[in-house]
Amino acid sequence: MVQAIKWVDEVVPAAPYVTTLETLDKYNCDFCVHGNDITLTVDGRDTYEEVKQAGRYRECKRTQGVSTTDLVGRMLLVTKAHHSSQEMSSEYREYADSFGKPPHPIPAGDILSSEGCSQSHLPPGLAVCPLPECPGGRNPWTGVSQFLQTSQKIIQFASGKEPQPGETVIYVAGAFDLFHIGHVDFLEKVHRLAERPYIIAGLHFDQEVNHYKGKNYPIMNLHERTLSVLACRYVSEVVIGAPYAVTAELLSHFKVDLVCHGKTEIIPDRDGSDPYQVAQEKGHLPSD
């Protein structure tokens, strides 16, 4: 998992809990970096005391609003108490899928709230579904999230690179909830399908994920899932709020050469159609 993070060059297995100068020198590291939380040994000593005293320590703020405790709580509760009970927002009623397929009626209980989700000031090259209105930023599927997405956070994670001549544009889509080793394995295999791959990952809206996964999924909301996928070295671009069906318009818009799907069951779209039918008809979907 750690090796799949785009900023990691080398992984040291079974690294010591207490970081010493000897460890830094052994692996030719100029300094050690840690988050702005305190870690102590059993006897109460700072695990980074030695490298701090030597001036070889740097500190970074952790991403605000992302809490492992919150995520574990969402999993353990397994309840829909955190889902919205409002009427469907007017924004979502007016929402039109600009990638060639009309929006499906959403049950009143399966809604997004109308609290704002801005698409302004996003970095160049970041693919965001060009929708008339972005369904609300507050997430009914994962409760009141403490995570606030900002353009600056996305800039820090996004590569900002456009597909180059000779690269094979590969499109994958899904929930990518609680990004795990299975996702990494899938994306790594997709990456191997071309000599010069450019992988675009489409992330479904939360209400869409809940429709085909049920229960209280997704555990992580769309904003949280976006950063997880952007951090993967195999992903070049992310479509935030991708349509469930892979349409001809989507394939044309992103100039997709290949569409890939994992071995999980493909759930039919709300109208009963195969979401990958168009991709298959156009020869973009591998036979195996």
N, C-alpha and C positions, 0 to 999 in steps of 0.2 A: 504493500500500500504506500509506504513512504517513498519508495523508489519511483512510484508513478507520479509523484508531485513534480510539477514542471520546474521548480526552483532547486530541486535536489540533484546533486551530481554524484554523490557517493553515500552509501549507507554503511554504518559500523554496527554489525550485529552484537548483541549482548554488551552494549556500552556500559561503563560503570555509572552508578547513580550519582556519585560525587565526581564532578568534572575537575580534573587536575591539569597542571601545566604539562605534565608528562603525556597526557592524552592528546592535548592540542599539538604538541611537538611531534608525536608519533604519526599523526595524520596530516601534518603540514598545515595546520589551521592557524590563522593569524589571531583570531579571537573567537569567543563563544557567544552565542546569542540565545536569549531566553525571554519569555513573556514577562509582563509586569506583575506576576504573582510570586509569592514567596514559597520556596521549597526547602524543607529542613530535614536533617538526618534524625535518627532516633534519639540522639542526645541534644537536639535543638540547635545544631549548627547549620549555617547557610551552606547549601551544597555547592555554591559557586564562590565561596569565600576566597579560595586561593587564586582563582583567575581574576576576581575583582581587585584584589590587592595588587596584582601584577599589571593591572590596566588592560587586561585582555578580555574584557566582558562588555557586551552591548545588550541593551534592553529594548524590546519592542512592545507596544501596547497590543493587547489581545483584541480581537474583533468584538466590539460591544454588542450586546444583545444575543450572542450565541452562547447558549448554556447547555452543557451535557446533562445537567440536572433536569432542565426543562424537557429535553428530549426523552430522557428515561421516564419522566413523569407521564408524558404523553403516551408512551408505549404501555406502561403499567396500568394506567387508568382504563384503556380500551373502552372509551365511552364517547358518545356523541354530544355530551354536555357542553363541549367547547365549540360545537357547530352553531352557525348563525341560525336564528329562528325568525329573521326578518322576512318581509315579502321581497320578492326578487327586485333588485335595484333597477331603476329606469335605465341606467347606463348599460346594464346587461341585456335588458329587453331590446335596446337599440343596437346592441353589438352585432356587427356583421362580419363574417369571415371573409376577408379580402383575398383569400387564397383559393377562391373558386367554389366553395361549398357553403350553402346557407346555414346559419346557426340552427341547432336543434332546440326545441323547447325544453327548458330546464325546469324540473319540479320546484315548487316554491321552497321546499326545504333544502334544495341543492343549489345554493346561491352564493354570490359574493356580495359583500357589503359595498356601499358606495363611497367609503372613505378612500381618499385619493391615492392613485398610483401613477406617478409622473414618468413619462418617457423622455423628458427633455434633458438636455445636457449630457447625453450619453457619448462615450468615446467613439471616434471614427472606427468603422469596421465592425462595431458590435451589432449583430443582427437581432433586431427586435421586430416581432410581428407588427406590421404597420396597420394597427387596428384603429377604427374611429374613436373608440373609448377603451381604455384598459380597465378591466374589471378591478374592483377595489383592492387596495393594498392590504387592508386588514383581512386576515385569513380565517374563514369560518371552519376550515378543516383542521387547523392546528391550534385553535384558540387564539388568545390575545398574545401574539408574538411580540417579544421585546426587541426583536431585530428590526432595525430601520435601514432599508436599502438606500444607498446614495450613489450618485454617479462616480464619486471619487473611489468608493469601494470597488465598483466594477472596473474602473480604470486600472486599479492596482492588480486585479486578477486577469484582465483581458489581454490577449496578445496584440490585438489591434492590427493583425496582418490579413491582407486580402489574399485570395487564391492567386497563385502565380501561374504563368503559362507552363504547361507540362505537368501540373499537379492534377491528381484525380480527386474530384470533389465527391466525398462520401457522406451521405445523410443517414443519421440514426435518430430515433426518437423514443421517448419513454418518460417515466417518472424520475428515474435515477434518485429514488428516495433513500436516505441514509446511505449515501455513496459508500460501497463496500468492495471487497476483493472480486466479487462476481462481476461487477460493473467494469472494474479495471481489466479483468481477464478478457471480457467481451471486447472492450475498446482496443486492447492490445492486438487481438486477433484481427479486428477490422483494420487496424493500422498496417498490418502485414499484407493486406490484400493488394496494395499498390506500392510501387517503388517510391513515389512521392505523393503520399496521401494528404488531403486537407479534409479533416473530419468536422462536420457540422452536427452538433447535438441539439435536437429539438426537445425542449422541456414542456410537458403538458401543463395546462392550468390545473390548479388544485381540485376544482370541482370535477374536472374530467378524470383525474386520477381516482378520485373517490368513486366515481361512477363505475369504473372497471375493476377497482381493487376492493371496494367496499369497506366495512368496519369504520375505523377512524383514520384511514390512510388518506393522504400522505402524512407521515409523521413530521416531516420538515416541509415548510411552506415553499412556495415557488422561489422567493428571494433567497432563502437559505440554500435550496438545491442548486440555484444558479452558481453561487460561489464555489460549491463543492465540485461541480463539473468543470468550471473554468480553471480550477487548480490542477486538473489532470493534464499531463504532458501530451497525451494522445489526441486531445481535443483542440482544434484550432478556433472554433467559433461556437457560440451558443445562441439558439433562437429562444428567447424568453416568452413563453406562452405559445408554443407551436400548436397548430391545428392537429386534431387527432388523426384525420385522414391525410395521407400523403397525396396531394392533388397535382394535376398537371401544372397549375400556376405556381405552386411551390417549387416543383422541379425546375421550371423555367426561370423563376426568380433567382434562385441560388445556383443555377447552371449545374445541377447535380448530375454526376456521371453514374453513381451507384447508390443504391439504397440497401441498408442492411438491418436485419432484425435478429434478436437472440432466439434461443430455443424455448422461451416461455410462450404460453398460449396466446394467440392473437385474438383478442376480444373483438367481435363485430362492432361497427359503429352504431350509433343510436338508431339509425334507419335500417340496421341489419346488414349493411354492406361491408365488404372487406376493406379495411383502411389502406391496404397495400395493393389493391386491385389495379389502380392506375399505374403504379410503379412497375408492376409485373407485366402489364400489357405493353408498356413502353420499353421493356427489356432492361430496366434499371435494377431489378431484383434478382440476385443470384438464385439459381435453381436449388442449391443446397445451402 
